[in-house]
Amino acid sequence: METIDEIDLKILRILQVDAKRTAKEIAESLHMTTSPVYERIKRLEKRGFIKKYVALLNKKQLGKHVSAICMVSLRYHNEGFIDTFEKQIKELKEVQECYHMAGKVDFFLKIHLKSLEGYHEFVRTKLSKIDNIGVLESYFVLKEISNGTEFDI
C-alpha cells in the first residue's frame, strides 16, 4: 500500500464529507496555500486514493421506497459460472451493490425499487432469468439507521 502523510489524510477526510469543497476552501481550512493542496488532490486522484466524485441522491425523493437485500447462493461454483453470474448482475440497473461473499451465501445484493410490486416484477422478469441461482433470500429494510459513505481514516 502506498503511504500518504497526515495532510493528505486531512484532505481526504474533508473531501469525503463534501466533495464540492474547492482546493482554495480546503487550503484555508488547513492553513495552507491553494497550489500545494491542489497538487496533493491531483496526486491522490492519480494514485487511486480518490476513485471518483459523485452526488448522493435521496432515494425516497426519487420514488425508491423499497430497499431489499438479496442473499444469493449459486448452484455451481466453478470460475466460469461465477464470472457469468457477475456479468449478468452488472447488467441489472436495479442492483446498486453486489458483493461476492465467503460464508453461507455466495452473493449479497442491495436493490432499491419503487414498491414491493416493483421488486416482485424485478425478481420475476430479471433475477429469475439467471440460470445458476440456487437459492434467493430477500430481506426488506424497515428503517434505515445508518447509511454512510465515509471511511474512518
QUIUR-V518932 format. One record per residue. RES is the residue in one small letter. OMEGA is omega in degrees with one decimal (999 if undefined). Layout:
res=RES omega=OMEGA
res=RES omega=OMEGA
This chain:
res=m omega=178.5
res=e omega=-179.4
res=t omega=174.3
res=i omega=-176.9
res=d omega=-175.7
res=e omega=178.2
res=i omega=176.3
res=d omega=178.8
res=l omega=178.0
res=k omega=178.0
res=i omega=179.5
res=l omega=178.2
res=r omega=180.0
res=i omega=-176.7
res=l omega=-179.3
res=q omega=174.3
res=v omega=-178.2
res=d omega=-177.1
res=a omega=177.7
res=k omega=178.0
res=r omega=-179.8
res=t omega=176.6
res=a omega=179.0
res=k omega=179.5
res=e omega=179.2
res=i omega=179.4
res=a omega=178.8
res=e omega=-178.7
res=s omega=178.8
res=l omega=-178.5
res=h omega=178.9
res=m omega=173.2
res=t omega=-173.2
res=t omega=-172.7
res=s omega=180.0
res=p omega=177.7
res=v omega=177.7
res=y omega=179.9
res=e omega=178.0
res=r omega=178.7
res=i omega=179.3
res=k omega=178.7
res=r omega=178.4
res=l omega=176.1
res=e omega=-177.3
res=k omega=-178.3
res=r omega=174.1
res=g omega=176.4
res=f omega=174.6
res=i omega=-177.1
res=k omega=179.2
res=k omega=177.4
res=y omega=-177.7
res=v omega=170.3
res=a omega=176.2
res=l omega=-175.0
res=l omega=176.9
res=n omega=-174.3
res=k omega=179.8
res=k omega=176.5
res=q omega=-180.0
res=l omega=175.7
res=g omega=178.6
res=k omega=-173.0
res=h omega=-178.3
res=v omega=174.2
res=s omega=-178.3
res=a omega=172.0
res=i omega=179.4
res=c omega=174.8
res=m omega=-174.7
res=v omega=171.4
res=s omega=-179.8
res=l omega=175.5
res=r omega=-177.2
res=y omega=-170.5
res=h omega=178.1
res=n omega=-172.5
res=e omega=-178.8
res=g omega=179.4
res=f omega=179.4
res=i omega=178.5
res=d omega=179.4
res=t omega=178.7
res=f omega=-179.2
res=e omega=178.7
res=k omega=-179.0
res=q omega=179.6
res=i omega=179.6
res=k omega=-179.6
res=e omega=-178.7
res=l omega=-175.3
res=k omega=178.6
res=e omega=-178.0
res=v omega=-178.7
res=q omega=179.8
res=e omega=176.6
res=c omega=-179.6
res=y omega=172.5
res=h omega=-169.7
res=m omega=166.2
res=a omega=-179.5
res=g omega=-174.7
res=k omega=179.3
res=v omega=-178.1
res=d omega=-176.9
res=f omega=177.4
res=f omega=-179.8
res=l omega=173.3
res=k omega=-172.6
res=i omega=175.5
res=h omega=-179.8
res=l omega=-177.0
res=k omega=-172.7
res=s omega=173.5
res=l omega=177.0
res=e omega=177.0
res=g omega=177.1
res=y omega=178.1
res=h omega=179.3
res=e omega=178.0
res=f omega=179.8
res=v omega=-176.0
res=r omega=-172.6
res=t omega=-176.6
res=k omega=-174.3
res=l omega=-179.0
res=s omega=178.8
res=k omega=178.3
res=i omega=-170.6
res=d omega=-167.2
res=n omega=178.7
res=i omega=177.5
res=g omega=-178.9
res=v omega=176.3
res=l omega=176.2
res=e omega=-179.3
res=s omega=175.9
res=y omega=-176.7
res=f omega=-178.9
res=v omega=176.5
res=l omega=-179.2
res=k omega=177.6
res=e omega=-177.7
res=i omega=-178.1
res=s omega=177.8
res=n omega=-176.7
res=g omega=176.9
res=t omega=-174.0
res=e omega=173.6
res=f omega=174.4
res=d omega=-179.0
res=i omega=999
